[in-house]
Amino acid sequence: MFDQRSSLRHHCLMSSGGFGEVKDRVSHYLWPHQMKMQQGGALQSQLYGVFFGSSALFDLHYGAPVEIDAGDISDYYLIRVTLEGSGMVSLGKQRAFLRKGGLTISSPSERSFIRIDKDCRNLILRVDREALERQLQVLLNRRLRQPLVFDIQVEAEHQGMATVRATLDYICQLYGDASQTLTTSAMGGSLSDYLLSVLLTQLPHNYSVDLLQDQRQPMPHHIKKARDYIEQHLAEPIALASLAHFCGVSIRTLQNGFTRFLQQTPSDYVRTRRLALVHLALQQAGPADSVTDVLLCHGVASFGHFAMQYRKQYGCLPSETLRRQA
């Protein structure tokens, strides 16, 4: 994986030995930061990068020992795979070491500081914070209770690393062939969405247990029955009293069960699942389809209220999602 010569060599963003130019270019493409280097050192820096969907992938080598004060990288998650050399990264009071083959993550939560040696070369994945948190909400079928924070360091032997490395390697291969640039650009959005799911399911973070519980936790029969009924009748009005009667329990028992096992009320679950189906339908809509048609087909009658909820979930209005498919 990842040969010595950059797999992104057709996408050079900078090659310079000038301190000011290196700092400005890296700040522009990755994140604004302050940089210092040891007295007498000489930069021989290369930056390669590609942009797809809500993500960007960079190959960065400074060629000299440098110290980076990145502050709070509030809008992005930065995932680094160290290809060569070594260094150190801190996030607040946490500290991790950059080692060949290992992975470190700066989450948007506290001040980030990075120190790297002359030979250190990192493959850096920059992921949009809002996009990643929206993807996590989709996987959980609920809103987040607190910000998403990854473990700052993931060792090369971690069970999820093989999938993450294989995914990054695949992206590098796609962009490594200059003749594939147009094809790769067209699939950038779907490629980014897939990558977000890989990161959330394969790397450790403060919602990892919740994801596992949602996938594996045994549920009482009446909760499973209610959930199956909802999935089969999302295009129809679903009254809470009728749902409870169908499952043979009281409304209170049903509500308590959903809160305990799905971390949301039955009404919230219906809304979240309906939002997800509408979002998918809008992405797959044809030229003759309208937002109204899609909403009516999925049992949505209150268009204005639904549009507000859709925007909270996906960061745009249903009409904007539909226009992207045109």
C-alpha positions as CSV (number, residue, x, y, z in Angstrom):
1,M,0.0,0.0,0.0
2,F,1.1,3.6,-0.8
3,D,4.4,3.4,-2.7
4,Q,7.3,5.6,-1.8
5,R,6.5,8.0,-4.6
6,S,3.2,9.8,-4.0
7,S,0.2,8.0,-5.5
8,L,-1.3,11.5,-6.0
9,R,1.6,12.8,-8.0
10,H,-0.6,14.0,-10.8
11,H,-2.2,16.4,-8.4
12,C,0.6,18.6,-7.1
13,L,-0.6,21.6,-5.1
14,M,2.8,22.9,-3.9
15,S,6.5,22.2,-4.3
16,S,8.5,24.8,-2.5
17,G,11.4,25.6,-0.1
18,G,10.1,29.0,0.9
19,F,8.8,29.3,4.5
20,G,6.1,31.8,3.7
21,E,4.8,30.0,0.6
22,V,4.7,26.6,2.4
23,K,2.8,28.0,5.4
24,D,0.3,29.9,3.2
25,R,-0.3,27.1,0.8
26,V,-0.8,24.4,3.5
27,S,-3.1,26.9,5.4
28,H,-5.1,27.4,2.3
29,Y,-5.6,23.8,1.3
30,L,-5.8,22.1,4.7
31,W,-6.4,24.5,7.6
32,P,-5.2,27.9,8.9
33,H,-2.3,27.4,11.3
34,Q,0.9,28.8,12.7
35,M,4.2,27.2,11.8
36,K,7.7,27.2,13.3
37,M,10.9,25.4,12.2
38,Q,14.3,24.9,13.8
39,Q,16.9,27.5,13.2
40,G,19.1,26.6,10.3
41,G,16.6,24.1,8.8
42,A,15.7,24.1,5.1
43,L,12.3,23.3,3.8
44,Q,11.9,21.0,0.8
45,S,8.1,20.7,0.9
46,Q,5.7,18.9,-1.4
47,L,1.9,18.9,-1.1
48,Y,-0.3,16.7,-3.3
49,G,-4.1,16.6,-2.9
50,V,-7.5,15.7,-4.4
51,F,-11.0,16.9,-3.5
52,F,-14.1,14.8,-3.6
53,G,-17.5,15.4,-2.1
54,S,-17.2,16.6,1.5
55,S,-13.6,15.1,1.7
56,A,-10.1,15.9,0.6
57,L,-7.0,13.7,0.6
58,F,-3.5,15.1,0.9
59,D,0.1,13.8,0.8
60,L,2.3,16.2,2.8
61,H,6.0,16.2,3.4
62,Y,7.8,19.2,4.8
63,G,11.3,18.0,4.4
64,A,12.4,19.7,7.7
65,P,11.5,19.5,11.4
66,V,8.5,21.8,11.9
67,E,6.1,22.6,14.7
68,I,2.4,23.3,13.8
69,D,0.0,25.1,16.0
70,A,-3.3,24.4,14.4
71,G,-5.6,25.8,17.1
72,D,-9.1,24.3,17.2
73,I,-9.7,22.8,13.8
74,S,-13.4,23.5,14.2
75,D,-14.8,22.7,10.8
76,Y,-12.9,19.4,10.0
77,Y,-11.7,16.1,11.2
78,L,-8.1,15.4,10.2
79,I,-7.1,11.7,9.9
80,R,-3.4,11.1,9.3
81,V,-1.7,7.9,8.2
82,T,2.0,8.2,8.8
83,L,3.9,6.9,5.7
84,E,7.4,7.7,6.8
85,G,9.3,9.3,9.7
86,S,7.8,10.2,13.1
87,G,6.4,13.0,15.2
88,M,3.9,13.9,17.9
89,V,0.4,15.3,17.9
90,S,-1.5,16.7,20.9
91,L,-5.2,17.5,21.3
92,G,-5.8,19.4,24.5
93,K,-4.3,17.2,27.2
94,Q,-4.1,14.1,25.0
95,R,-0.9,13.2,23.2
96,A,-0.2,10.6,20.4
97,F,2.9,9.7,18.5
98,L,3.2,9.6,14.7
99,R,4.7,6.2,13.7
100,K,4.9,4.6,10.3
101,G,1.7,2.7,9.6
102,G,-0.2,4.2,12.5
103,L,-3.1,6.6,12.4
104,T,-3.8,9.8,14.4
105,I,-6.9,11.9,14.4
106,S,-7.6,15.6,15.3
107,S,-11.2,16.0,16.2
108,P,-12.8,19.5,16.3
109,S,-12.9,19.9,20.1
110,E,-9.6,21.3,21.5
111,R,-6.4,23.0,20.4
112,S,-4.2,20.8,18.2
113,F,-0.4,20.9,18.1
114,I,1.8,18.9,15.8
115,R,5.6,18.3,15.8
116,I,7.2,16.3,13.0
117,D,10.7,15.3,12.1
118,K,12.5,15.9,8.8
119,D,11.5,12.6,7.2
120,C,7.9,12.6,8.3
121,R,5.4,12.2,5.5
122,N,1.7,11.9,6.2
123,L,-1.4,11.0,4.1
124,I,-4.0,13.4,5.5
125,L,-7.7,12.9,5.1
126,R,-9.7,16.1,5.7
127,V,-13.4,15.4,6.3
128,D,-16.1,18.1,6.7
129,R,-17.4,18.1,10.2
130,E,-21.1,18.7,9.3
131,A,-21.1,15.9,6.7
132,L,-19.5,13.4,9.1
133,E,-21.9,14.2,11.9
134,R,-24.9,14.0,9.5
135,Q,-23.8,10.6,8.4
136,L,-23.5,9.4,12.0
137,Q,-27.0,10.6,12.6
138,V,-28.2,8.6,9.7
139,L,-26.5,5.4,11.0
140,L,-27.9,6.0,14.5
141,N,-31.3,7.1,13.3
142,R,-31.3,9.9,15.8
143,R,-29.7,13.3,16.6
144,L,-26.4,13.4,18.4
145,R,-26.3,14.1,22.1
146,Q,-22.7,15.4,22.1
147,P,-20.0,16.2,19.5
148,L,-18.4,13.3,17.7
149,V,-14.8,12.7,19.0
150,F,-12.5,10.0,17.7
151,D,-9.7,8.4,19.7
152,I,-6.6,10.5,19.0
153,Q,-4.5,7.4,18.1
154,V,-5.3,4.1,16.4
155,E,-2.5,1.6,16.2
156,A,-1.7,-0.3,13.0
157,E,-2.9,-3.5,14.5
158,H,-6.4,-2.2,15.2
159,Q,-9.1,-4.4,13.6
160,G,-10.6,-1.6,11.6
161,M,-7.3,-0.3,10.2
162,A,-7.2,-2.8,7.4
163,T,-10.5,-1.6,5.9
164,V,-9.5,2.1,6.4
165,R,-6.2,1.6,4.7
166,A,-7.7,-0.4,1.9
167,T,-10.2,2.4,1.3
168,L,-7.6,5.1,1.2
169,D,-5.4,3.0,-1.0
170,Y,-8.4,2.6,-3.4
171,I,-8.9,6.3,-3.5
172,C,-5.2,6.9,-4.2
173,Q,-5.4,4.4,-7.0
174,L,-8.4,6.1,-8.6
175,Y,-6.7,9.4,-8.6
176,G,-3.2,8.0,-9.4
177,D,-4.3,7.4,-13.0
178,A,-4.5,10.8,-14.7
179,S,-6.8,9.4,-17.4
180,Q,-9.5,8.6,-14.7
181,T,-9.8,12.2,-13.5
182,L,-13.1,13.0,-15.1
183,T,-14.7,9.7,-14.0
184,T,-13.4,10.1,-10.5
185,S,-14.7,13.6,-10.3
186,A,-18.2,12.5,-11.3
187,M,-18.3,9.9,-8.5
188,G,-16.8,12.1,-5.8
189,G,-20.0,12.5,-3.8
190,S,-20.7,8.8,-3.5
191,L,-17.1,8.1,-2.8
192,S,-17.0,10.6,0.0
193,D,-20.3,9.2,1.5
194,Y,-18.8,5.7,1.5
195,L,-15.6,6.9,3.1
196,L,-17.6,8.6,5.9
197,S,-19.4,5.3,6.7
198,V,-16.0,3.5,6.8
199,L,-14.5,5.9,9.2
200,L,-17.6,5.8,11.5
201,T,-17.8,2.0,11.6
202,Q,-14.1,1.1,11.6
203,L,-12.4,3.7,13.8
204,P,-13.0,4.1,17.6
205,H,-14.9,7.1,18.8
206,N,-17.4,8.2,21.5
207,Y,-20.4,6.7,19.6
208,S,-18.8,3.4,18.7
209,V,-20.7,1.6,21.4
210,D,-24.0,3.1,20.4
211,L,-23.4,1.9,16.8
212,L,-22.6,-1.6,18.0
213,Q,-25.7,-1.7,20.2
214,D,-27.9,-0.5,17.4
215,Q,-26.6,-3.4,15.3
216,R,-26.4,-6.2,17.9
217,Q,-28.5,-5.3,21.0
218,P,-31.4,-7.8,21.6
219,M,-34.8,-6.0,21.6
220,P,-38.1,-7.0,23.1
221,H,-40.5,-8.5,20.7
222,H,-42.9,-5.6,20.8
223,I,-40.2,-3.1,19.9
224,K,-39.1,-5.2,16.9
225,K,-42.7,-5.6,15.9
226,A,-43.3,-1.9,16.1
227,R,-40.1,-1.1,14.1
228,D,-41.0,-3.6,11.4
229,Y,-44.5,-2.2,11.1
230,I,-43.1,1.3,10.8
231,E,-40.7,0.3,8.0
232,Q,-43.6,-1.3,6.1
233,H,-46.0,1.6,6.5
234,L,-43.8,4.7,6.2
235,A,-45.8,6.0,3.3
236,E,-48.9,6.1,5.4
237,P,-50.0,8.0,8.5
238,I,-48.9,6.1,11.7
239,A,-50.9,6.9,14.8
240,L,-49.2,6.1,18.1
241,A,-52.3,4.6,19.6
242,S,-52.8,2.3,16.6
243,L,-49.1,1.2,16.7
244,A,-49.3,0.4,20.4
245,H,-52.6,-1.6,19.8
246,F,-51.0,-3.5,16.9
247,C,-48.1,-4.5,19.2
248,G,-50.3,-5.5,22.1
249,V,-48.9,-3.0,24.6
250,S,-49.8,0.4,26.1
251,I,-48.7,3.7,24.6
252,R,-46.5,4.3,27.6
253,T,-44.8,0.9,27.4
254,L,-44.1,1.4,23.7
255,Q,-42.7,4.9,24.3
256,N,-40.5,3.7,27.1
257,G,-39.2,0.8,25.0
258,F,-38.3,3.0,22.1
259,T,-36.5,5.5,24.4
260,R,-34.6,2.6,26.1
261,F,-33.6,0.6,23.1
262,L,-33.6,3.1,20.2
263,Q,-32.8,6.3,22.1
264,Q,-35.8,8.2,20.6
265,T,-39.6,8.3,20.7
266,P,-41.7,6.3,18.2
267,S,-42.6,9.6,16.5
268,D,-39.0,10.7,16.2
269,Y,-38.1,7.2,14.8
270,V,-40.9,7.5,12.2
271,R,-39.7,11.0,11.2
272,T,-36.1,10.0,11.0
273,R,-36.8,7.0,8.8
274,R,-39.2,9.0,6.6
275,L,-36.5,11.7,6.2
276,A,-34.0,9.0,5.2
277,L,-36.4,7.5,2.6
278,V,-37.3,10.9,1.1
279,H,-33.6,11.8,0.9
280,L,-32.9,8.6,-1.0
281,A,-35.8,9.1,-3.3
282,L,-34.8,12.7,-4.1
283,Q,-31.3,11.4,-4.9
284,Q,-32.7,8.9,-7.3
285,A,-35.4,11.1,-8.8
286,G,-35.9,11.5,-12.5
287,P,-36.1,14.7,-14.6
288,A,-39.9,14.6,-14.4
289,D,-40.2,14.2,-10.6
290,S,-41.0,17.1,-8.3
291,V,-40.4,17.5,-4.6
292,T,-44.2,17.5,-4.1
293,D,-44.5,14.2,-5.9
294,V,-41.8,12.6,-3.8
295,L,-43.2,13.9,-0.5
296,L,-46.7,12.8,-1.2
297,C,-45.5,9.3,-2.2
298,H,-43.9,9.0,1.2
299,G,-46.9,10.1,3.2
300,V,-45.8,13.7,3.9
301,A,-48.6,16.2,4.1
302,S,-47.0,19.1,6.0
303,F,-44.4,20.2,3.5
304,G,-43.1,23.3,5.3
305,H,-42.5,21.5,8.6
306,F,-41.0,18.5,6.9
307,A,-38.7,20.8,4.9
308,M,-37.4,22.3,8.2
309,Q,-36.7,18.9,9.6
310,Y,-35.0,17.8,6.4
311,R,-32.7,20.8,6.5
312,K,-31.7,20.0,10.1
313,Q,-30.9,16.4,9.1
314,Y,-29.2,16.9,5.8
315,G,-28.1,20.6,5.8
316,C,-30.1,21.6,2.8
317,L,-33.7,21.8,1.6
318,P,-35.4,18.9,-0.3
319,S,-35.5,21.1,-3.4
320,E,-31.7,21.5,-3.3
321,T,-31.1,17.8,-3.1
322,L,-33.4,17.3,-6.2
323,R,-31.6,20.0,-8.1
324,R,-28.3,18.3,-7.6
325,Q,-29.6,15.3,-9.5
326,A,-30.6,17.4,-12.6
